[in-house]
Amino acid sequence: MALVTPLSQDHDSEVAELAKFFNETLGFCPNSVLTMQIRPEIARAFISLNKAVMANEGRVTAEQKRLIGYITSANTGCRYCEAHTILAAERYGGSEERLKHIWQFRTSDLYSDAEKAAFEFALAASSVPNAVNDEIAANLKEHWNDGEVVEILGVISLFGYLNRWNDSMGTTMEDGAVAAGKEHLTHNGWQVGKHQ
């Protein structure tokens, strides 16, 4: 059960307008945002940050950003964010094969060397303590320019916030996210867990 009950989607008109962004990404406004709007400034700031981080300014695609978010979330154990990121990756063109084999990224031909460097960086950067070392950083820089590195780390950091928020809050998972988790993640042991 959630620590705090989310407010309705139409509670704050400005938040509701900003939250339309999530209809494209997920097909619904996430309960995490509906909970954040108890303090509307937090919801507004979060949505603005989310839009900025997820904007495609370089070669990092929308699908790749969601897979980086998934790896970050799975590494920290947030089931809520795992389901949301895999759903969004699918909505942004992630094939069944790429979604299913994400944990074989190191050896799979489904992922480019640039993606492998980004995913390795996501694992290291989302670890506690942080595990980014010179080798991981150099490999990342071999494939991505400074702006793209900022985008990649922006995604990892955004999901660091969301992982803490949703796992601590026990945010109730929406039906669409549950369905995506069951379809794409149960073979890796995924469960709804506390997010019921």
C-alpha positions in Angstrom: 0.0 0.0 0.0 1.3 3.4 -1.0 2.7 5.7 1.8 0.7 8.6 0.4 -2.5 8.4 -1.8 -2.1 10.1 -5.2 -4.4 13.0 -6.0 -6.7 13.0 -9.0 -5.3 13.8 -12.4 -7.3 17.0 -12.6 -6.4 18.3 -9.1 -4.0 21.0 -10.4 -4.7 22.4 -13.9 -1.1 23.4 -14.5 0.3 20.0 -13.4 -2.4 18.3 -15.5 -1.4 20.3 -18.6 2.3 19.5 -18.1 1.6 15.9 -17.4 0.2 15.4 -20.9 3.8 14.6 -21.8 3.3 11.2 -20.1 0.4 10.3 -22.3 2.9 9.9 -25.2 5.5 8.2 -23.1 3.4 5.8 -21.1 -0.2 6.2 -22.2 -1.2 7.5 -18.8 0.0 9.9 -16.1 2.0 8.0 -13.5 0.9 7.8 -9.9 4.3 9.1 -8.9 3.5 12.4 -10.5 0.0 12.4 -9.0 1.5 12.0 -5.6 4.1 14.7 -6.2 1.4 17.2 -7.0 0.5 17.2 -3.3 3.2 19.8 -3.4 2.6 21.2 -7.0 6.0 22.9 -7.3 7.6 19.5 -6.9 5.4 18.0 -9.6 6.0 21.0 -12.0 9.7 20.9 -11.4 9.9 17.2 -11.9 7.9 17.2 -15.1 10.1 20.0 -16.5 13.3 18.1 -15.6 11.8 14.9 -17.1 11.0 16.7 -20.4 14.5 18.2 -20.5 16.3 15.0 -19.8 14.2 13.0 -22.2 14.5 15.5 -25.1 16.5 14.1 -28.0 19.3 16.6 -28.6 22.0 14.2 -29.9 22.3 10.6 -31.0 20.8 9.1 -27.8 17.4 7.9 -28.9 14.2 7.9 -26.9 14.3 4.0 -26.8 17.9 4.0 -25.7 17.1 6.5 -22.9 14.3 4.3 -21.6 16.6 1.2 -21.7 19.2 3.2 -19.7 16.4 4.1 -17.3 15.4 0.4 -17.1 19.0 -0.8 -16.3 19.4 2.0 -13.7 16.0 1.0 -12.1 16.7 -2.7 -12.1 20.1 -2.2 -10.6 18.6 -0.2 -7.7 15.6 -2.6 -7.4 12.7 -0.3 -8.1 10.1 -2.6 -9.6 7.8 0.4 -10.4 10.4 2.1 -12.5 11.4 -1.1 -14.2 7.9 -1.6 -15.5 7.5 2.1 -16.6 10.8 2.2 -18.4 10.3 -1.1 -20.3 6.8 0.1 -21.3 8.2 3.4 -22.6 11.1 1.6 -24.4 8.5 -0.5 -26.2 6.4 2.5 -27.0 9.5 4.2 -28.5 10.3 1.3 -30.8 12.1 -1.3 -28.6 11.7 -4.7 -30.2 10.6 -7.7 -28.3 14.1 -9.2 -28.8 15.9 -6.0 -27.5 13.6 -5.8 -24.4 13.8 -9.5 -23.6 17.6 -9.7 -23.9 18.7 -6.5 -22.3 20.7 -8.3 -19.6 22.7 -10.1 -22.3 23.8 -6.7 -23.7 27.5 -7.4 -23.2 27.5 -10.3 -25.5 24.5 -9.7 -27.8 24.6 -8.4 -31.3 21.2 -6.7 -30.7 23.1 -3.8 -29.1 25.8 -1.6 -30.6 29.2 -0.9 -29.0 28.0 2.6 -28.1 24.9 1.2 -26.4 27.0 -1.3 -24.5 29.2 1.5 -23.3 26.1 3.5 -22.2 24.6 0.5 -20.4 27.8 -0.4 -18.6 28.0 3.2 -17.5 24.4 3.1 -16.3 25.2 0.1 -14.1 28.3 1.7 -12.6 26.7 5.1 -12.1 23.6 3.7 -10.4 25.6 1.5 -8.0 26.2 2.4 -4.4 28.9 3.1 -3.9 29.4 4.6 -7.4 31.4 2.3 -9.6 32.3 4.5 -12.5 36.1 4.1 -13.1 38.5 5.4 -15.7 38.0 2.4 -18.0 34.2 2.8 -18.0 34.4 6.5 -18.5 36.9 6.2 -21.4 34.8 3.6 -23.1 31.7 5.9 -22.8 33.7 8.9 -24.2 34.9 6.7 -27.1 31.3 6.4 -28.4 29.5 9.5 -27.2 30.2 13.2 -27.2 30.0 15.5 -24.2 26.4 16.5 -24.8 25.4 12.9 -25.2 27.2 11.9 -22.0 25.3 14.6 -20.2 22.0 13.2 -21.6 22.9 9.7 -20.6 23.9 10.7 -17.0 20.8 12.9 -16.9 18.6 9.8 -17.5 20.6 7.8 -14.8 20.2 10.7 -12.3 16.5 11.2 -13.1 15.8 7.6 -12.4 17.9 7.7 -9.3 15.4 10.2 -8.0 12.4 8.2 -9.2 13.8 5.0 -7.8 14.1 6.5 -4.4 10.7 8.2 -4.7 8.7 5.2 -5.9 10.4 2.5 -3.8 10.1 4.5 -0.6 6.6 5.7 -1.4 5.5 2.2 -2.4 3.7 3.9 -5.3 0.8 1.9 -6.6 1.5 0.6 -10.1 -0.9 1.4 -12.9 -2.5 -1.4 -15.0 -0.5 -0.5 -18.1 2.8 -0.7 -16.2 1.8 -4.0 -14.6 0.9 -5.5 -18.0 4.3 -4.4 -19.5 6.2 -5.8 -16.5 4.4 -9.1 -16.8 4.9 -9.2 -20.6 8.5 -8.2 -20.8 10.2 -8.8 -17.3 8.8 -11.8 -15.5 11.4 -14.1 -17.2 14.0 -12.1 -15.2 12.1 -12.5 -11.9 10.2 -9.2 -12.0 7.2 -8.9 -9.7 4.9 -6.0 -8.7 6.1 -6.3 -5.2 5.1 -3.5 -2.8 3.6 -1.5 -5.7 0.1 -3.1 -5.4 
